[in-house]
Structure formats: C-alpha cells, structure tokens
Amino acid sequence: MIFSEAEWDYQPITLLLDSGAQKSFIKSGISEELKLRITGSTSFTTSGMGELQESFNSNEVQVTLKGLHSPKKLKKIISTHEEKKLTTPLTTAELSEEDLNFISSSSITVAQQSLASTTVSADLLIGQDLLSIIIDHSSSVLTLPSGLILTPTVFGYTISGTSLTKAKTSAEVHGSALVIASPAISSREDYKQDIKNLYELESLGLKTENDPDEASIIKFMDDYRKTIQMKEGVITAGFPFNENVGKLKDNFNIAFRRLQALLRTLREDKEKLRIYDDTFQTYIKEGLIEECAFNPTGVAAFYLPHRHVSVRIRTQ
C-alpha cells in the first residue's frame, strides 16, 4: 500500500518487481492523484529492447509504502514517469488447488490482495535501485506444487513464474499491494505460433524461402534499429541508413510481391476492388498522387507496399 498525502491514509497500489530495470518509476498520474511531495527533478535516457532509446524529464517524489499484512514501512524517493502506462497489462499467476492448500497450511503471508488470477496494470515499477531493500534476504524462496515461485519480500511473498494452464481473467481488476505477474500460455508451440503470426512475412501471404535478399534485409534492419532514438515523444533515426553507402538496394521485390498478394485478395471481392480503384483515380484527379517513370533519376527508390484498410464509412 502507498500513503496518500491527499487522503492522509494508505491505499492499495500495484507494484511490479523488475530486475531488468535499473531505475524505479511511479506513474505521474498516480503521483498527482496522491499529491505526493516533489523533492526535485532530473532527466533520464532509457534504453529498451532493440536498443530503442528515450530521453525525458522527471520529477522525484517521496513515497511511503507498507504491506497489506505487515507493519513494515519504507520511505523512499522515486522518479515519476509521464507515460499513462509503465508496462502493458499483465496477468497474475493462476493458482491450483494444491497451491492454495500449500499456502494455507504453511501459513504463508502473500503480499497481494487477492489470490485469484486477474489482469493488472503496474502503478509503481521497482527496479534494481530499490529491489535489494524490497526483497527479504532473511527468508527462503519457496516453490509451489505447480512450479510457481514464492519470492519473499518485506511485505510478504510474491508469486511469479510461468503457468502452463491458460488463466481465466476476471472482468474486475483488483488492487494489490504487491504483484509479480506471470504470463499464461497454453504451450510452447502456441507461443511460437503467436510470434510467427505477428512477425513473419508468411502471415501476409509472402514466401521468403530461398530469397537472396532476406539475409541482407535482416542485417539492414538490425543495424538501422540501433540508430533509432526517442526524445520527448519524437522519434529520430539515422540517415543515410548505411554509413558506407555504395549503391543502395531498393524494396521493389518485396513491395511487388505484397501488391500481388493484395490483388489476389481483391479479385475475390469485385466491389472492394472497384472501390480501391476509384480511390486511386480520385487521388490522381486531386493531384495527391501521380504516375512516374520507373527509377527516373538513376538512384535507389523506396516503394510503399499496398495494403487495403476498409471501414464502413470510407475506404483507404
């Protein structure tokens, strides 16, 4: 729980322990709602997955935390974060009957408010700067019958790990003093298939087997991603993309294959094909687009792949 300067009392808050984060953050909206005392300000540059960097200014506020079932209190200075969400919503672990019996018979104090599986959004992220004082080093880590892990903290045990049984999410989000969420996946193969559907070109009907350009494209994207930075909500990237520019390859083959896949789809729906054609004819008449010669300047060109998006009101 966290002390509210506005109500002069403690109220539930969702914490996420993240050993991969160097710094702890609290959502600025929560800080303002609780009227936490600002002690100073600072600036940060964070680096995430894919080496994506973001720079931002942050206030530092004083927070006082205590457990739901423990008198232990912690008073620390934590930075605020202007984003509405610190992380994507997470699902807490689904406990089996054996797990619940083990917790009850062993008189284990669990930090979170409810043992039911639910979807939560972190209000306060505990990083490496505070993790060592949150973890109770005098107690042992326990393993539940299902394989889930109980980690001791000064506020009680937290539940973490991977559940191979798909969790049933609740329509109501429960406030919790301390939560470590665990993803619920049905199997490793389902997980792999989800990744395939999200990121592979085959999901768009494009085949890349024996494609000589595939390896160079992957290397190009990996190098280019390292130049991407985010500062005060603005994304910047290096240009030219390749420092040792000789002759840049274009994306004509990829764009052409995607256009072919689109046409196969549109030919199955004549009305949608007509609307798609009418839209482009209108763009030409209004001067929004124009026909051009193939590679007229002798330099590399970028081709925008086609992908139709249709809604009831308009077609794009």
N, C-alpha and C positions, 0 to 999 in steps of 0.2 A: 504494500500500500504506500501511497505517497501523501505527504502533508500538503493540504491546500491552504494557502495564505488567504484565499477568498472566503472559505467556509470555516477556517481555523479548526480544521479537523482532518482526519485521514480518509482517503477514498481509494477504491481499487484502481489499479493500473496494470497494464500488460507489459511485462519486461521480456526481452529476448536476449539470452546469453549468446554472444557470437565471438568465439575465439579467433576468428579470422579478421575481425575489425580491430584496428589499433586504437580507435577513439570511441568514446561513448557519446550518444546523442539522445536528446529528447525532442519530440515534435514541438515546433514553435507554437502551434495552436493549443496544445496541452499546457505549455508553459504560460501562455497568456490567460487561458481559462482558469488556471490555478493561481494566477497572479504571483508567480514565483519571483523572488528578488533577483534582479540583474546585478551581477558583481563586476562585469567587464565585457569586453568584446575582443574578438580575434578573427583571423582569416585562415582558411584551410584550402589545400589542394588535395583531393582524394583521388585514388587510383583504384579502379574496379576491374572486373573481368574483361579480357580483351585489351587491357591497358588503357581503357577509357578514363580520361581524367576530367575532373570537375573542380572548379575553384569557386568559393563562396565566402561571404562574411557571416559571422555567427555571434550571437550574444552568449554569455556564460551566465548560468543561473544556479542558485543554490537549491538543492533538493534534499529532503529528508525522507528516507524510506524505512519501512518496518514490515515485518511479516504478518500475515493474517493470524497465524497461530503462534507467534513468537514475539516477545517484548523487545527483541534486539532491534536497535535503530542505527541507521547510517546517515551521516550528513556529508554530502559531497557537492563539489562544483562540477556541473555538466554543461556542455555546449548545446545550444538549440540548433535545429535544422529546419529550414523554411519549407521543405517539401511536405505535402499533405500525408505522404506515406513513407515511412523509413524502409519498409520492405513490402513485398507482395503479401497478401493474406496467407496465413499458414494454418495447417490442420494439426491439432494436438493429437497425441497418440491415443489409439483405441485400445482400452484395457480389456483383457479376457477375464472370465470369472475367476480363474486361478490367480491372475494378477491382483484382483480386488481382494480376494481372500488372503493373499500373502501380505498385502499392505495392512489389512485389518488385524490379522493375527499377530503381526510383528509390531503393531502399534507405531507404524511409521507416519511421521508428520510430513504431509505433502504440501508444498508451498502454494499450489494453485487452488482456486476457489472451488472448482468442480472437477471431478474425475471423468466426466463424460467427454467424448470426443466432440470437438467443435472447431469452427473456423475463427481465428483471431487475427488482429492486426496490431503489430507492436507499437506501443506508445513511447517506450524507452528502450534503446539498444545499449546493452552493456558490452563494451569492448575490452581489449586487453588492459587498458589503463585502470579499470575497476574490477576486472574479473577475479583477480587474486584475492581481493578482500570480500568478494561475494561468496566464493567457494569456501566451504567449511573443510579445511585440511585436516581437522582432527577426527573426522568421521570417514567411514569407508564407502566406496562406491558399491552399490548393490545391483544384482541382476534379477529381474522379474522372471517368472516361469515362461513368459512369451519371448524372452530375449531382450525386451526393452530394458533400458538402463536407468537406475535411480542415482542421480548425482547430488551429493549433499551440499547445501548452501546454508548461510547463516539464517535464512528464512524458512528452511525446511528442504525436503528433497524435491528435485525437479525430474520430470520424466522425458526421456529422449530416446532416439533410436528409430529404426525403420519397421513399420508394421506391414506384413505381407497380406493382411486381410484388409480389404478396402473399407475405410472408415465411413460410417454413416454420419453425415454432417447434420448439425442442428440448425433450425431456422433462427434460433436466438443465439446471439453472441454473448458469452458470459465473460464478465470482467474477471481478471485473475491477478493475484499479487505477483506471481512469477510463473512464466510459461516457457518451456522449450518445446517447440512444435516439431513433430516428425511427419515426413511425407507418407501418405498412404498409397501404396501401389499394389496392384494385383499380382504382378510377377515381373521379373526382369525382362522377359520378352515383350510384354505390353509396353514397358517403359521405353525399350529400344524402338518399338514401332512408333510411339508418340514422337520421339526425336526425329525419326525418319520422315514422318508425315509433315513435320514442321519445317525441316531444313533441306531435304533433298529435292533436287530438280525433278526426279521421277514423279513426285506428287503432283507436279504441274503437267504431267504427260510428256516430259522431255527425257530422252535417253542419253546418257553420257558415257556408255561403255565405249572403250577404245577411242575416246575423244582426245586428240593430241593437245588440245588447248586447255584441258581440265587442270593439269598439274600447274601450268603457268598461271592460270586464273586463281587457283587456290593460294599460290605463293604471293601473287599480287595483292589479294585481299588481306592476307596475313600481314604483309608489310604496310599496306595502306592503313589498316586499322590502328597501327601503332602511332600514326600521326594525328589521330582524332582526339580533340580536346573539347571539354565543355566548360565554359566560363560565364558565370552569371546568366545561365539559361541559353547561351549562344554556343552552337557547335561549330568548331572550325576544323579544317583538315588541310594537310599539306598539298601544295601544287607547284610544279608538276608532281604527279603521283610517284614517278620513278626519278631518283636523283641522277642516275646515269642514263639520260634519255638518248636513245638512238633513234629507233623507229618504233613508235607505239603501235601495239596491236589494237584493233577495234573489237567491238562486241557484236559485229554483224551476224555471225553464225548463230549466236545464242538468241539474238532478237528475232532472226528469221525463223528459227525453229519454234519459238514461242508464238509467233504470228501464225505459223502453220497449225499449231495446236489450237489456237483461238478460232481459226477458220473452220476447223473440223467441228468444233463445238457449235459455232453459229450456223453452219449448214444444216444442223439438225433442228434449228428453230428459225424459219424463214422470216417471221415477224421481227424477231430480235436482230437478225442480220439487216433487214431493211432499216430499222431504227438506227443501227450502228452506222450504216452508210449515210443516212440522212444527216446524222450528227456531223460527220466529217465534211459533207458537202456544205453544210451551214457554216462550219469553221472556215472553209475556203472562201465563201462569199463574203464573210465578215472580215476577212484579212487576218484571221487569227493564226492560220497555218498556210503554207504554200508549198507547191511542188518544187523540188530542187534536183539538180543533176547529181548522179552518183559520185561522191567524193570529188567535188568540183575543184577544190584548192590543192589537191595532191597531198593533203595531210590527213592524219587519222581523224575519224569522226565518231561521235557517240550516237548510238541508235537506241531510242526509247522503246522497250518491248511493250507490245499491246496486251492489255488485259481488261476486258469489259467489266464494268460495275453497273448494274441496273437496279433502280428502285422504282417504286410506283409513280413518283412524281416526275422523275426525269431519268434520262439515260446518259451516262458519261462514257 
